[in-house]
Amino acid sequence: MDLVLLVCLSVYAVYCLIMIPIQYANIGETKKRFKKLNKSHNEIYDEMTFVEQQQQFNLQGNLMNLVPTLIATFIYKIKSKGRIELSP
């Protein structure tokens, strides 16, 4: 039983390590889209295609992605805190 648990936790750890960069890229692109369009959260999601909505739902709504999403969000906030935004 201990071996099965160890294998399952190892597989999930590898899954998390793979998903963190994917989640980070998704968070960055979503934030850029929000800034670029300057619309509310609901308006942007209403304008997305069905495929984009499903991709967002699967990346953000899956409980398996909770840990990678939290880690990627934390990394994104730390990295974006040091950036200086220059307006055109």
CORTABEL-V96559 format. One record per residue. N is the residue number from 1. RES is the residue in three letters. PSI is psi in radians with two decimals (999 if undefined). OMEGA is omega in whole degrees, -180 to 180 (NA if undefined). D_FIRST is the distance of its C-alpha to the first C-alpha in whole Angstrom. Layout:
n=N res=RES psi=PSI omega=OMEGA d_first=D_FIRST
n=N res=RES psi=PSI omega=OMEGA d_first=D_FIRST
This chain:
n=1 res=MET psi=-0.69 omega=179 d_first=0
n=2 res=ASP psi=-0.64 omega=180 d_first=4
n=3 res=LEU psi=-0.71 omega=179 d_first=5
n=4 res=VAL psi=-0.77 omega=179 d_first=5
n=5 res=LEU psi=-0.74 omega=179 d_first=6
n=6 res=LEU psi=-0.73 omega=179 d_first=9
n=7 res=VAL psi=-0.76 omega=179 d_first=10
n=8 res=CYS psi=-0.76 omega=178 d_first=11
n=9 res=LEU psi=-0.63 omega=178 d_first=12
n=10 res=SER psi=-0.75 omega=178 d_first=14
n=11 res=VAL psi=-0.73 omega=179 d_first=16
n=12 res=TYR psi=-0.64 omega=178 d_first=17
n=13 res=ALA psi=-0.74 omega=177 d_first=18
n=14 res=VAL psi=-0.73 omega=177 d_first=20
n=15 res=TYR psi=-0.77 omega=179 d_first=21
n=16 res=CYS psi=-0.75 omega=180 d_first=23
n=17 res=LEU psi=-0.57 omega=177 d_first=25
n=18 res=ILE psi=-0.66 omega=-174 d_first=26
n=19 res=MET psi=-0.39 omega=-178 d_first=27
n=20 res=ILE psi=-0.85 omega=178 d_first=29
n=21 res=PRO psi=-0.58 omega=178 d_first=32
n=22 res=ILE psi=-0.78 omega=179 d_first=32
n=23 res=GLN psi=-0.68 omega=180 d_first=32
n=24 res=TYR psi=-0.79 omega=179 d_first=34
n=25 res=ALA psi=-0.70 omega=179 d_first=37
n=26 res=ASN psi=-0.75 omega=179 d_first=37
n=27 res=ILE psi=-0.77 omega=179 d_first=37
n=28 res=GLY psi=-0.78 omega=180 d_first=40
n=29 res=GLU psi=-0.66 omega=178 d_first=42
n=30 res=THR psi=-0.75 omega=179 d_first=41
n=31 res=LYS psi=-0.71 omega=177 d_first=43
n=32 res=LYS psi=-0.72 omega=180 d_first=46
n=33 res=ARG psi=-0.72 omega=179 d_first=46
n=34 res=PHE psi=-0.75 omega=180 d_first=47
n=35 res=LYS psi=-0.73 omega=-176 d_first=49
n=36 res=LYS psi=-0.79 omega=-176 d_first=51
n=37 res=LEU psi=-0.38 omega=178 d_first=52
n=38 res=ASN psi=0.85 omega=178 d_first=52
n=39 res=LYS psi=2.99 omega=179 d_first=51
n=40 res=SER psi=2.86 omega=-179 d_first=49
n=41 res=HIS psi=-0.82 omega=-178 d_first=45
n=42 res=ASN psi=-0.67 omega=179 d_first=46
n=43 res=GLU psi=-0.70 omega=180 d_first=49
n=44 res=ILE psi=-0.76 omega=180 d_first=47
n=45 res=TYR psi=-0.53 omega=176 d_first=44
n=46 res=ASP psi=-0.56 omega=-179 d_first=47
n=47 res=GLU psi=-0.20 omega=179 d_first=48
n=48 res=MET psi=2.64 omega=174 d_first=45
n=49 res=THR psi=2.90 omega=-180 d_first=45
n=50 res=PHE psi=-0.69 omega=-179 d_first=42
n=51 res=VAL psi=-0.76 omega=178 d_first=40
n=52 res=GLU psi=-0.71 omega=178 d_first=40
n=53 res=GLN psi=-0.72 omega=180 d_first=39
n=54 res=GLN psi=-0.66 omega=178 d_first=36
n=55 res=GLN psi=-0.77 omega=178 d_first=35
n=56 res=GLN psi=-0.76 omega=-180 d_first=36
n=57 res=PHE psi=-0.77 omega=-178 d_first=34
n=58 res=ASN psi=-0.64 omega=179 d_first=31
n=59 res=LEU psi=-0.70 omega=-174 d_first=31
n=60 res=GLN psi=-0.46 omega=-172 d_first=31
n=61 res=GLY psi=-0.16 omega=-177 d_first=30
n=62 res=ASN psi=2.26 omega=-180 d_first=26
n=63 res=LEU psi=-0.45 omega=177 d_first=24
n=64 res=MET psi=-0.45 omega=-178 d_first=22
n=65 res=ASN psi=0.11 omega=-177 d_first=25
n=66 res=LEU psi=-0.86 omega=-179 d_first=25
n=67 res=VAL psi=-0.85 omega=178 d_first=24
n=68 res=PRO psi=-0.61 omega=179 d_first=26
n=69 res=THR psi=-0.76 omega=179 d_first=29
n=70 res=LEU psi=-0.73 omega=179 d_first=29
n=71 res=ILE psi=-0.77 omega=180 d_first=29
n=72 res=ALA psi=-0.69 omega=178 d_first=32
n=73 res=THR psi=-0.75 omega=178 d_first=34
n=74 res=PHE psi=-0.79 omega=179 d_first=34
n=75 res=ILE psi=-0.75 omega=-180 d_first=35
n=76 res=TYR psi=-0.75 omega=-180 d_first=37
n=77 res=LYS psi=-0.67 omega=179 d_first=39
n=78 res=ILE psi=-0.79 omega=-179 d_first=39
n=79 res=LYS psi=-0.66 omega=-177 d_first=41
n=80 res=SER psi=-0.28 omega=178 d_first=43
n=81 res=LYS psi=-0.58 omega=-178 d_first=44
n=82 res=GLY psi=-0.16 omega=-178 d_first=46
n=83 res=ARG psi=2.58 omega=176 d_first=48
n=84 res=ILE psi=2.14 omega=180 d_first=51
n=85 res=GLU psi=2.18 omega=177 d_first=52
n=86 res=LEU psi=2.20 omega=179 d_first=56
n=87 res=SER psi=2.53 omega=-177 d_first=58
n=88 res=PRO psi=999 omega=NA d_first=60
